[in-house]
Amino acid sequence: MDWDEPTKKPATVTVGEDLSTLGIAELEARIAALKGEIGRVETEIAKKKAQASAADSLFKS
């Protein structure tokens, strides 16, 4: 490792991480990553609700 090279931060977001050391661009990228993750979670919730609804209607018949 060359000490003159900047260190790369991991692409993952850690909830509760100290944000004071991040720049504006890094904070904006973090927001974009979190919004993307929220969308991904909402999609998964919708899938699971649809599966539960299908199962409920199958067993109610």
C-alpha positions as CSV (number, residue, x, y, z in Angstrom):
1,M,0.0,0.0,0.0
2,D,1.3,3.4,-1.0
3,W,0.8,5.9,1.9
4,D,0.3,8.7,-0.6
5,E,-2.8,7.1,-2.1
6,P,-6.1,8.1,-0.5
7,T,-7.9,5.3,1.3
8,K,-11.2,4.2,-0.1
9,K,-14.2,4.0,2.2
10,P,-16.4,0.9,1.9
11,A,-19.5,1.3,-0.3
12,T,-21.7,0.2,2.5
13,V,-23.6,2.6,4.8
14,T,-23.5,2.0,8.5
15,V,-26.4,3.4,10.5
16,G,-25.2,5.6,13.3
17,E,-21.8,6.2,11.8
18,D,-20.1,9.6,12.5
19,L,-21.0,11.9,9.6
20,S,-18.9,14.8,10.7
21,T,-15.9,13.6,8.7
22,L,-17.8,13.3,5.4
23,G,-18.0,15.9,2.7
24,I,-21.1,17.2,1.0
25,A,-20.7,14.9,-2.0
26,E,-20.2,11.9,0.3
27,L,-23.3,12.8,2.3
28,E,-25.3,13.2,-0.9
29,A,-24.1,9.8,-2.1
30,R,-25.0,8.3,1.2
31,I,-28.5,9.7,0.9
32,A,-28.8,8.3,-2.6
33,A,-27.7,4.9,-1.4
34,L,-30.1,4.9,1.5
35,K,-33.0,5.9,-0.7
36,G,-32.1,3.1,-3.0
37,E,-32.1,0.7,-0.1
38,I,-35.4,2.0,1.1
39,G,-36.9,1.3,-2.3
40,R,-35.5,-2.2,-2.3
41,V,-36.9,-3.0,1.1
42,E,-40.3,-1.5,0.1
43,T,-40.4,-3.8,-3.0
44,E,-39.6,-6.8,-0.8
45,I,-42.4,-5.9,1.6
46,A,-44.9,-5.6,-1.2
47,K,-43.9,-9.0,-2.5
48,K,-44.3,-10.6,0.9
49,K,-47.7,-8.9,1.4
50,A,-48.8,-10.3,-2.0
51,Q,-47.7,-13.8,-1.1
52,A,-49.4,-13.6,2.3
53,S,-52.6,-12.3,0.7
54,A,-52.5,-15.1,-1.9
55,A,-52.0,-17.7,0.8
56,D,-54.8,-16.3,2.9
57,S,-57.2,-16.4,0.0
58,L,-56.2,-20.0,-0.8
59,F,-56.9,-21.2,2.7
60,K,-60.1,-19.2,3.2
61,S,-61.7,-20.9,0.2
